[in-house]
Amino acid sequence: MKNVLRILVFLAVTAPQLSHACSVCMGDPNSNVAKGANGMVFFLLGVLGCIFGLLGTFAYQIYRHSKLPTPPHAELGDADAQPTTGLS
C-alpha cells in the first residue's frame, strides 16, 4: 500500500501537465459554467447552514427540556411503584 501511495505522489509531482484545472477555475469567470458553479457552491453552503442550524436548534431544545421540572403524572407513577428486594 505504501508503494502505491509513493508512486501516486511521484506521478503527481513529476507530471503536472497531466493535471489541468477545470474550466471554472482557470477559464472565463463570466462564463455560464462559472456562474452555475458559483451558484451551486452558495446553494450548498445554504443547505449546510440550514442543517447545522436545525441541529443546533434541536440540541438547544433538548437542553431546555432537560432543565424543566418533572411533570406531576411522572412523579405519581414513580411514587406508586413498589421497590423490589431480594428474590421474593
C-alpha positions in Angstrom: 0.0 0.0 0.0 2.9 2.4 0.8 4.4 1.7 -2.6 1.2 2.6 -4.4 1.0 5.8 -2.5 4.6 6.7 -3.2 4.0 6.0 -6.9 0.9 8.2 -7.0 2.8 11.1 -5.2 5.7 10.7 -7.6 3.5 10.9 -10.6 1.6 13.9 -9.3 4.8 15.8 -8.6 6.7 14.9 -11.8 3.9 15.1 -14.3 2.0 18.4 -13.6 0.9 18.7 -17.2 -1.4 15.7 -16.7 -3.4 17.5 -14.1 -5.2 20.5 -15.5 -7.5 22.8 -13.6 -11.1 22.7 -14.5 -12.6 25.4 -16.8 -14.3 27.1 -13.9 -11.0 27.7 -12.0 -8.8 28.6 -15.0 -11.4 29.7 -17.6 -13.5 32.8 -18.1 -15.1 33.9 -14.8 -18.0 35.4 -16.6 -19.0 32.2 -18.4 -22.2 30.4 -17.7 -20.3 27.4 -16.3 -18.5 29.6 -13.7 -21.8 31.3 -12.8 -23.5 28.0 -12.4 -20.7 26.6 -10.3 -20.7 29.7 -8.0 -24.4 29.4 -7.6 -24.1 25.7 -6.7 -21.5 26.5 -4.1 -23.6 29.1 -2.4 -26.7 26.9 -2.6 -24.7 24.0 -0.9 -23.4 26.5 1.8 -27.0 27.5 2.4 -28.1 23.8 2.8 -25.3 23.2 5.2 -26.2 26.3 7.2 -29.8 25.1 7.4 -28.7 21.6 8.5 -26.3 22.9 11.2 -28.9 25.5 12.3 -31.5 22.8 12.7 -29.1 20.6 14.6 -28.2 23.5 17.0 -31.9 24.2 17.5 -32.6 20.6 18.3 -29.7 20.5 20.8 -31.0 23.7 22.4 -34.5 22.2 22.7 -33.0 19.1 24.4 -31.0 21.2 26.8 -34.1 23.4 27.6 -36.4 20.5 28.2 -33.8 18.8 30.4 -34.0 21.8 32.8 -37.8 21.6 33.2 -39.2 20.1 36.4 -40.6 16.6 36.3 -44.3 16.6 35.3 -46.8 15.6 38.1 -48.0 12.4 36.3 -44.5 11.1 36.1 -43.9 11.8 39.8 -47.0 9.9 40.8 -46.0 6.9 38.7 -42.7 6.7 40.4 -44.2 7.0 43.9 -46.6 4.1 43.4 -44.0 1.7 42.3 -43.1 -1.0 44.8 -39.4 -1.5 45.4 -38.2 -5.0 44.7 -35.9 -6.5 47.3 -34.2 -9.9 47.2 -35.5 -12.9 45.4 -39.1 -12.9 46.6 
